[in-house]
Amino acid sequence: MGSREVLGQAARLASSGLLLQVLFRLITFVLNAFILRFLSKEIVGIVNVRLTLLYSTTVFLAREAFRRACLSGGAQRDWNQTFNLLWLTVPLGMFWSLLLGWVWLQLLEVPDPNAVPHYGSGVVLFGLSAVVELLGEPFWVLAQAQMFVKLKVIAESLSVILKSVLTAFLVLWSPHWGLYIFSLAQLFYTAVLVLCYVIYFTKLLGSSESTKQQTLPVSRMTDMLPSITRSRAFVNWKEAKLTWSFFKQSFLKQILTEGERYVMTFLNVLNFGDQGVYDIVNNLGSLVARLIFQPIEESFYIFFAKVLERGKDATLQKQEDMAVAATVLESLLKLALLAGLTITIFGFAYSQLALDIYGGVMLSSGSGPVLLRSYCLYVLLLAINGVTECFTFAAMSKEEVDRYNFTMLALSSSFLVLSYLLTQWCGSVGFILANCFNMGIRITQSLCFIHRYYRKSPHRPLVGLCLSPALLGAFALSGGITGISEVLLCCEQGWPARLAHIAVGALCLGMTVGTAFLTETRLIHFVRTQLGVSRLADKTL
């Protein structure tokens, strides 16, 4: 498969993922806003920070390295060895679940059982849900490697929606269950997620007429189970060694990704109520990042990993592949910068209104608006980092990945110290400032790698981070106008004034987007081309 065909598949995966996730996330957003009005800040803090951290840490440590290593393999791999390696995530997940569960129960502060009942059962069920999710790992990797466009998005979104529906039902009808509600909903979510993959592949492999079935490296479901033969090794040792390298990196990346939750959980810098408010704002602020940036990052990581030969100098790569990769990277950087700047500029003026609509006075008063405004700046850095790191991790050699681990170690240590110090100085905003600092360092590291990688080639993809003066002026003008509008119209003067404030923002956004269409013609051509390829491919499926 050529680089342009791979690009078409990656674009189709990203665009389909975007549309479906926007639809499903909108439904989940409404359900969560409804549930929020029946919960205390303390319950939200325990569930969204303490228990979710247990689940995410277990899953991340058990599977992230395996995912990256197995998705980097070539088309000629022995899939039986890859599946054997992936099934090792289950016992590894059991180990982490037991170890971390003991820490959560014995070493951390236990909440007041009158305010937050059934904490111990919540720890057990959240740990069990992590192990259940790992049972679907071989199916997930195979689906990603084959670029099945809608399976991942539908499976995850359907699971989240059903989880939210179950939570809303139990909150209304059995509020005295406490943490049982969220623990059962989490276990239900992982079970539905795994079943979606199992049912899909069972139907696909049972249909001999399907064109997708003919391209799969397996012919029946039992081929994806662990298998031992004397004629070959149990696992591909090259993949296993790469997994170990990524595991060391994943451990450090998890600290960076969830660092503020670790500081909150282990150092008790915020009470459970403040943790709840911070997490709600954090989830609301990262909504766009999950909807837009994550599907793009995951899809184009696969594109770069397939097009570029890992660890090989740019001058030794196929020149057509290098040109396509450089064009894609430049366009993705430009797209990430524009999306991030739009969120940052308009987010400053509309944070308080968004929080008031979503959660009422509990969120729109106090530190909530300041938190969300700070997070808007962080989203800009998240957007750029997602693109730069998806290229960097796809092009790095194993040795470069190992060296990068040392940088991640330093960042992890500095982040924890900086988070604690900044939190003592400026409260929960300190977590976001510490994240911005570390994200800036990670972006710098990736940009240096990309610059060195393309130094001897005629391609300069980093020009994607430069915007035209007219577009920068449009952003500055929009920021000024919406800022004045917020002072005059929002948010204590009733809904007519709020609607006027929204109308001002819509006009400024339209002016900014129009300026982008006139000045960033290469990006517009790239987006239109890939969307056209995506629609054509969807029609032929």
HUDA-V112635 format. One record per backbone hydrogen bond with DSSP energy under -0.5 kcal/mol. CO is the residue of the C=O (numbers start at 0). NH is the residue of the N-H. If there is no record, write none. Layout:
BEGIN
<<CO/NH> <CO/NH>>
END
This chain:
BEGIN
<<1/5> <2/6> <3/7> <4/8> <5/9> <6/10> <7/11> <8/12> <9/13> <10/14> <11/15> <12/16> <13/17> <14/18> <15/19> <16/20> <17/21> <18/22> <19/23> <20/24> <21/25> <22/26> <23/27> <24/28> <25/29> <26/30> <27/31> <28/32> <29/33> <30/34> <31/35> <32/36> <33/36> <34/37> <35/38> <39/43> <40/44> <41/45> <42/46> <43/47> <44/48> <44/49> <45/50> <46/51> <48/52> <49/53> <50/54> <51/55> <52/56> <53/57> <54/58> <55/59> <56/60> <57/61> <58/62> <59/63> <62/66> <63/67> <64/68> <65/69> <66/70> <67/71> <68/71> <69/72> <73/76> <76/78> <77/80> <77/81> <78/82> <79/83> <80/84> <81/85> <82/86> <83/87> <84/87> <85/88> <86/89> <86/90> <87/91> <88/92> <89/93> <90/94> <91/95> <92/96> <93/97> <94/98> <95/99> <96/100> <97/101> <98/102> <99/103> <100/104> <101/105> <102/106> <102/107> <111/114> <111/115> <116/178> <117/121> <118/122> <119/123> <120/124> <121/125> <122/126> <123/127> <124/128> <125/129> <126/130> <127/131> <128/132> <129/133> <130/134> <131/134> <132/135> <133/136> <135/139> <136/140> <137/141> <138/142> <139/143> <140/144> <141/145> <142/147> <143/146> <146/148> <147/151> <149/153> <150/154> <151/155> <152/156> <153/157> <154/158> <155/159> <156/160> <157/161> <158/162> <159/163> <160/164> <161/165> <162/166> <163/167> <164/168> <165/169> <166/170> <167/171> <168/172> <169/173> <173/176> <174/177> <176/179> <177/180> <177/181> <178/182> <179/183> <180/184> <181/185> <182/186> <183/187> <184/188> <185/189> <186/190> <187/191> <188/192> <189/193> <190/194> <191/195> <192/196> <193/197> <194/198> <195/199> <196/200> <197/201> <198/202> <199/203> <200/204> <201/205> <203/206> <205/207> <206/209> <209/213> <210/214> <211/214> <211/215> <212/215> <219/222> <220/223> <221/224> <228/231> <234/236> <235/239> <236/240> <237/241> <238/242> <239/243> <240/244> <241/245> <242/246> <243/247> <244/248> <245/249> <246/250> <247/251> <248/252> <249/253> <250/254> <251/255> <252/256> <253/257> <257/260> <257/261> <258/262> <259/263> <260/264> <261/265> <262/266> <262/268> <263/267> <270/274> <271/275> <272/276> <273/277> <274/278> <275/279> <276/280> <277/281> <278/282> <279/283> <280/284> <281/285> <283/286> <285/289> <286/290> <287/291> <287/292> <288/293> <291/295> <292/296> <293/297> <294/298> <295/299> <296/300> <297/301> <298/302> <299/303> <300/304> <301/305> <302/306> <303/307> <307/309> <308/311> <312/315> <312/316> <313/316> <317/321> <318/322> <319/323> <320/324> <321/325> <322/326> <323/327> <324/328> <325/329> <326/330> <327/331> <328/332> <329/333> <330/334> <331/335> <332/336> <333/337> <334/338> <335/339> <336/340> <337/341> <338/342> <339/343> <340/344> <341/345> <342/346> <343/347> <344/348> <345/349> <346/350> <349/353> <350/354> <351/355> <352/356> <353/357> <354/358> <354/359> <355/359> <358/361> <359/362> <359/363> <360/364> <364/367> <366/370> <367/371> <368/372> <369/373> <370/374> <371/375> <372/376> <373/377> <374/378> <375/379> <376/380> <377/381> <378/382> <379/383> <380/384> <381/385> <382/386> <383/387> <384/388> <385/389> <386/390> <387/391> <388/392> <389/393> <390/394> <391/395> <394/310> <396/400> <397/401> <398/402> <399/403> <400/404> <401/405> <402/405> <402/406> <403/407> <404/408> <405/409> <406/410> <407/411> <408/412> <409/413> <410/414> <411/415> <412/416> <413/417> <414/418> <415/419> <416/420> <417/421> <418/422> <419/423> <420/424> <421/425> <422/426> <425/428> <426/429> <427/430> <427/431> <428/432> <429/433> <430/434> <431/435> <432/436> <433/437> <434/438> <435/439> <436/440> <437/441> <438/442> <439/443> <440/444> <441/445> <442/446> <443/447> <444/448> <445/449> <446/450> <447/451> <448/452> <449/453> <451/454> <453/456> <459/462> <460/463> <461/464> <462/465> <467/471> <468/472> <469/473> <470/474> <471/475> <472/476> <473/477> <474/478> <475/479> <476/480> <477/481> <478/482> <479/483> <480/484> <481/485> <482/486> <483/487> <484/488> <485/489> <493/497> <494/498> <495/499> <496/500> <497/501> <498/502> <499/503> <500/504> <501/505> <502/506> <503/507> <504/508> <505/509> <506/510> <507/511> <508/512> <509/513> <510/514> <511/515> <512/516> <513/517> <514/518> <515/519> <518/520> <519/523> <520/524> <521/525> <522/526> <523/527> <524/528> <525/529> <526/530> <527/531> <528/532> <529/533> <530/534> <531/535> <532/536> <533/537> <534/538> <535/539> <536/540> <537/540>>
END
